[in-house]
Amino acid sequence: MNQHEPSLPNKKGIAIVLLAYMGPYAYLMMLQDYQDPSRFGWMCLLVGCVTVLLALMARAFDSMYLVGVGNVLSTAFSYRLVQSIPGSRWERFFEPFQPNQTLWIYAGGLLAVQIAALLAAHLLARRGNGRKSTSE
């Protein structure tokens, strides 16, 4: 077996992470903001935690490409769902932006939170490795 090829349990884990990433997270945030703005913060927290968890799982499987692929797929599904919602109330709600522009803002925000979590995890891992080598 090739040393760079993931084992079967890792392949299953990678598939699960990729499937979970396919959720239209930015669309769900937009929909929650539109339907009940008072609970928007809770939805951001929930979606942010889920996507950060997925990013950290991708890191654990040593498959960082999943973060990029997953975010592209999630944004594509969100874009498709945003396009399917008719109505001027939906468009007026997100002024001064159009719904598509708002989608990109939300998706970018989710990606920024994931990148920040991955950087923090990387720095903590390096810091932990530094302590182990100095204590030995």
N, C-alpha and C positions, 0 to 999 in steps of 0.2 A: 504494500500500500504506500502511496506517495505521502511523504511526511507533511506536505502542505495541504493535503486533502483532509477535510474534517471527518471525524468518526461518525458512525450512524447516529448515536444520541445527539451529537452536535448538529448534524444535518436536520434532525427533527426539531431541535431547539431553534435553529436558524429559520426553519420554515414557519414555526409558530410565531416568532418575533415578526417576520415579514408579513404574515397574515394579520397579526394584530396591528401592525403599522398601517394597514390598508384602510383603517377607519377614517371617515371624513371628519377629522377632529376640528379643523378650522370652520367647516360648515356647521358643526354642532355648536361651536361657540357663537357663531353668528345667529343661529336659530334661537339659542337661549337668550342672547342679548335682545333679539327682536320680540320674543314672546314674553319675557319677564326680565326686564333690565335690572331689577333689584337683586336677582340671583346670579347675575352675570359673573361677579367675582368668585363665587363658589364654583361655577362651571370652569372658569379659567384655572382655578387651583386644581380641580379634579383632572382636567384635560392635561394641564401642565405636568402633574404628577405621573399620569399614565405615560405620556410621551417621554418624560425623563427616565422612567423605569424601563421603557423599551430601549432607549438609547444605552442605558447602562447594561441591559441584557445583551445588546449587540456587542458592547465592549467585552463583556464576560466571555462571549463566544468567539472573540477575536475576529469579528466580522463587521468592522466599522463601515463598510460599504452599505450595510443595511440602513444606517441612519440617513444617508443620502437617498437611496432607492425608496426607502419607506416614506420619507417626507415628500418626495416627488409623487409617489402613488397616492398618498393621502391628499395632497393638494389637488391632484388631477380629479380624484373622486369628489372632493369638495367643490371644485370648479363646476363640474358637471351638475351637481345638485343645485348650486346657486343659479346656474343658467335655467334650470327647470322651474324656478319659482316665478310666477308672473305677478304683476301687480305694482302699482305705483307707490303703495304704502311701504312696501319692502324697500324700494329705491329711495324714497324720501327719508326713511328712518336712518339710513347710513350717511346722510349728507354731512359734510360737503363732498364725500367720496361716493363713487358708484359701488354697488355691491361687489363687483369684481375687484376693485381696488381695495376694498375693505378685506376681502378674502386674502389678498396678498399680504396685507398688514398683519392679519391674524396668523397666517402661516409663517411669516417671517419671525413673528414674536415667539411662536412655538419652537422654531428652529434655533433661535437665539438662546432660549432657555435650555434646550438640549445641549447645545455647544458649551454653555456655561457649566452645566452639570458634568459633562465629559471632561472639561478642563479641570474642574475641581477634583474629580475622581483621579485624574492623571497626576495632579500635583500632590494629592494625599498619598497616592501609591508611591510616588518618588520620595516623598518625605518619610514614609514608613520604611522604605528600602534603605534610606540613608541612616535611619536610626538603628536598623538591624546591623548594618556593617560597622557602625561605630561602637556598638555595644559588644561585638564579638572580639 
